[in-house]
Amino acid sequence: MLNKLIASVIICTGLVACSSHGENPGIEYAPDMYYSKGYEPYSQMRHMAYNENGMTMRKPVIGSIARGQLDYIYKFPDTPEGYEASASNLNAVEATEENLMEGERLYNIYCWSCHGKEGKNDGPVITEGKFAKPPFANYQDPYIQNLPDGKIYHVITYGKNMMGSHAHMLTPTQRWQVIHHVKKLSKNAAPVVSSDSTAVAAQDSTTN
Ligand code: HEC
């Protein structure tokens, strides 16, 4: 009887002591397997008093330029003149099937939320009224159809008015791939406003 009592007390204590709650991680078997020994970038290590906020890695100094992007910033600075000059910057990536597909994939991650999947400026950010509409109606607007690839690259790199820079999301190659997709959308016919399914199907076959 006494043995059973002692055993159940030990089990209960064990269950309570090992369980994790709040800030108590409980008893951990081999904590090395949960926590990296190496420092995680940008994580907080309070004892690193010499680094601001105890950060393990500091943010790059303001004005730091990523490798391989120095040329662009000098040639086409973030100024109205730089924007105009960027028209001469030709698409550095071939419009192969592969690049177009990758451009579409990236567009559907980074751009559709405002410009819409078909480039109609009907993405949720715009339709929910959180953002002012772009000044052009949609990508099928002659303004976008005639907009040089270089200028689009400039806008993706630096942003323009309400559109922020996407330079930290897309590598230079990826920007050119997305531009191929923007140009592809710009050549699509205007949307078919009809309940006639054959009309929609016909349009679909041209857009795919
Ligand atoms: C947060 C919403 C938003 C996102 C996300 C966004 N855009 Fe825009 N975009 C805008 C707005 C607003 C404008 C109009 C800027 C202006 O005032 O001329 C614009 C303008 C443009 C233009 C016209 C540029 C010019 O020179 O006039 C192009 C092309 C474009 N966007 C492509 C893209 C591509 C490609 C992406 C994804 C990499 C993207 N946008 C992501 C909101 C957005």
Boltz pocket constraint, residues with backbone or C-beta under 6 A from the ligand:
constraints:
  - pocket:
      binder: B
      contacts: [[A, 107], [A, 110], [A, 111], [A, 112], [A, 113], [A, 114], [A, 115], [A, 125], [A, 131], [A, 132], [A, 133], [A, 134], [A, 135], [A, 144], [A, 147], [A, 151], [A, 152], [A, 155], [A, 156], [A, 160], [A, 161], [A, 162], [A, 163], [A, 164], [A, 166], [A, 178], [A, 179], [A, 182]]
      max_distance: 6.0
